[in-house]
Amino acid sequence: MIPSTMKDPLYFIALLPPPQVRRDIEIIKKEIRKKYGIKHALKLPAHITLKIPYRMSRHQEALVTKKLERFSKNMDPFQTMLDGFDKFSKQVIFIKVVEHEPYIALSHQLQELILGIIDLKPHEIASKIHPHLTIATRDLNRTQFPMVWADFKDREFKAEFEANNLCLFKHNGKNWKVIKKFSLQE
């Protein structure tokens, strides 16, 4: 295993919903920006995180990309249902993923794959995940939270789609970009 350094770029792995679902969620994020000035969640397309951020070198990136290509070809797509809104404490508001098990299993397998290549730091290893799609986060402060949560807690949002991809995101120093998308079982 090759150790990473603090100068190496940050990466994470996520699943992207289909374009129409991403557009619907972006409309919600823009509504939050317009009403409350909260915009951090707009920095990324709607996604479900499967492997939390970690650092790796460019050499490791090439190796991880090859392994992810092989890995994704052996994974079956699965159905995903989104239903309503929820929150983590007073820091994050999100759209709920109904069935967590396929995401938890996939996340665990991805983490094992990455651990086989990179010596991850303790904070780069997730002990458990809660699949969700964030609509308000970091710039959502505790004084605004009650108003924003009151706006969404009883609101309906439903969508269903086939989860059929993995995306490797890379931080370029300013924002996150998808550098490679992998189709599940092409």
For each residue, the residues with C-beta under 8 A, 3 or more apart:
1: 116 117 118 119
2: 57 59 60 117 118 119
3: 118 119
4: 8 54 55 56 57 60 118 119 120 121
5: 8 55 57
6: 55
7:
8: 4 5 55 56 57 60
9: 55 56 58 61 170 171 172
10: 53 54 55 170 171
11: 53 54 55 56 61 64 168 169 170 171
12: 49 51 52 53 54 169 176
13: 49 50 51 68 110 114 166 167 168 169
14: 47 48 49 50 51 166 167 169
15: 47 48 50 103 106 163 165 166 167
16: 22 45 46 47 165 167 178 181
17: 21 22 25 46 47 48 80 82 133 159 161
18: 21 22 161
19: 22 23
20: 23 24
21: 17 18 24 25 46 82 159 161
22: 16 17 18 19 25 26 45 46
23: 19 20 26 27
24: 20 21 27 28 157 159
25: 17 21 22 28 29 46 95 133 135
26: 22 23 29 30 42 45 46
27: 23 24 30 31
28: 24 25 31 32 95 135 157
29: 25 26 32 33 39 41 42 135 136
30: 26 27 33 34 42
31: 27 28 34 35
32: 28 29 35 36 38 39 41 135 136 148
33: 29 30 36 37 38 39 42
34: 30 31
35: 31 32 148 151
36: 32 33 136 140 144 147 148
37: 33 139
38: 32 33 41 136 139 140 144 148
39: 29 32 33 42 43 139
40: 43 136 137 138 139 140
41: 29 32 38 44 134 135 136 137
42: 26 29 30 33 39
43: 39 40 175 176
44: 41 47 169 175 176
45: 16 22 26 178
46: 16 17 21 22 25 26 95 133
47: 14 15 16 17 44 133 167
48: 14 15 17 80 97 103 131 132 133 163
49: 12 13 14 52 129 131
50: 13 14 15 103 106 107 110 129 166
51: 12 13 14 54 107 110 111 114 126
52: 12 49 124 126 129
53: 10 11 12 124 171
54: 4 10 11 12 51 114 118 120 121 124
55: 4 5 6 8 9 10 11 121 124
56: 4 8 9 11 60 61 64 117 118
57: 2 4 5 8 60 61
58: 9 61 62
59: 2 62 63
60: 2 4 8 56 57 63 64 117 118
61: 9 11 56 57 58 64 65 170 179
62: 58 59 65 66
63: 59 60 66 67 117
64: 11 56 60 61 67 68 114 117 118 168
65: 61 62 68 69 168 180
66: 62 63 69 70
67: 63 64 70 71 113 116 117
68: 13 64 65 71 72 113 166 168 180 182
69: 65 66 72 73 182
70: 66 67 73 74
71: 67 68 74 75 109 110 113 166 182
72: 68 69 75 165 166 182 183 184 185 186
73: 69 70 184 185 186
74: 70 71 185
75: 71 72 106 166 184 185
76: 184 185
77: 162 163 164 184 185
78: 102 162 163
79: 99 160 161 162 163
80: 17 48 97 98 99 102 160 161 162 163
81: 97 98 99 158 159 160
82: 17 21 95 96 97 98 133 157 158 159 160
83: 96 98 157 158
84: 95 96 155 156 157 158
85: 93 94 95 96 135 152 153 155 157
86: 93 94 96 132
87: 90 92 93 94 149 153
88: 91 92 94 130
89: 92
90: 87 140 142 145 149
91: 88 137 138 140 145
92: 87 88 89 134 136 137 140
93: 85 86 87 134 135 136 137 140 148 149 152
94: 85 86 87 88 132 133 134 135
95: 25 28 46 82 84 85 132 133 135 157
96: 82 83 84 85 86 132
97: 48 80 81 82 100 103 131 132 133
98: 80 81 82 83
99: 79 80 81 102 103
100: 97 103 104 130 131
101: 104 105
102: 78 80 99 105 106 163
103: 15 48 50 97 99 100 106 107 129 131 163
104: 100 101 107 108 128 129 131
105: 101 102 108 109
106: 15 50 75 102 103 109 110
107: 50 51 103 104 110 111 126 129
108: 104 105 111 112
109: 71 105 106 112 113
110: 13 50 51 71 106 107 113 114 166
111: 51 107 108 114 115 125 126
112: 108 109 115 116
113: 67 68 71 109 110 116 117
114: 13 51 54 64 110 111 117 118 120
115: 111 112 118 120 125
116: 1 67 112 113
117: 1 2 56 60 63 64 67 113 114
118: 1 2 3 4 54 56 60 64 114 115
119: 1 2 3 4
120: 4 54 114 115 124 125
121: 4 54 55 124 125
122: 125
123:
124: 52 53 54 55 120 121
125: 111 115 120 121 122
126: 51 52 107 111 129
127:
128: 104
129: 49 50 52 103 104 107 126
130: 88 100
131: 48 49 97 100 103 104
132: 48 86 94 95 96 97
133: 17 25 46 47 48 82 94 95 97
134: 41 92 93 94 137
135: 25 28 29 32 41 85 93 94 95 152
136: 29 32 36 38 40 41 92 93 140 148
137: 40 41 91 92 93 134 140
138: 40 91
139: 37 38 39 40
140: 36 38 40 90 91 92 93 136 137 144 145 148
141: 144 145
142: 90 145
143: 146
144: 36 38 140 141 147 148
145: 90 91 140 141 142 148 149
146: 143 149 150
147: 36 144 150 151
148: 32 35 36 38 93 136 140 144 145 151 152
149: 87 90 93 145 146 152 153
150: 146 147 153
151: 35 147 148 155
152: 85 93 135 148 149 155
153: 85 87 149 150
154:
155: 84 85 151 152
156: 84
157: 24 28 82 83 84 85 95
158: 81 82 83 84
159: 17 21 24 81 82
160: 79 80 81 82
161: 17 18 21 79 80
162: 77 78 79 80
163: 15 48 77 78 79 80 102 103 184
164: 77 183 184
165: 15 16 72 181 182 183 184
166: 13 14 15 50 68 71 72 75 110 181 182 184
167: 13 14 15 16 47 178 180 181 182
168: 11 13 64 65 68 178 179 180 181 182
169: 11 12 13 14 44 176 177 178 179
170: 9 10 11 61 176 177 179
171: 9 10 11 53 175 176 177
172: 9 175 176 177
173:
174:
175: 43 44 171 172
176: 12 43 44 169 170 171 172
177: 169 170 171 172
178: 16 45 167 168 169 181
179: 61 168 169 170
180: 65 68 167 168
181: 16 165 166 167 168 178
182: 68 69 71 72 165 166 167 168
183: 72 164 165 186
184: 72 73 75 76 77 163 164 165 166
185: 72 73 74 75 76 77
186: 72 73 183
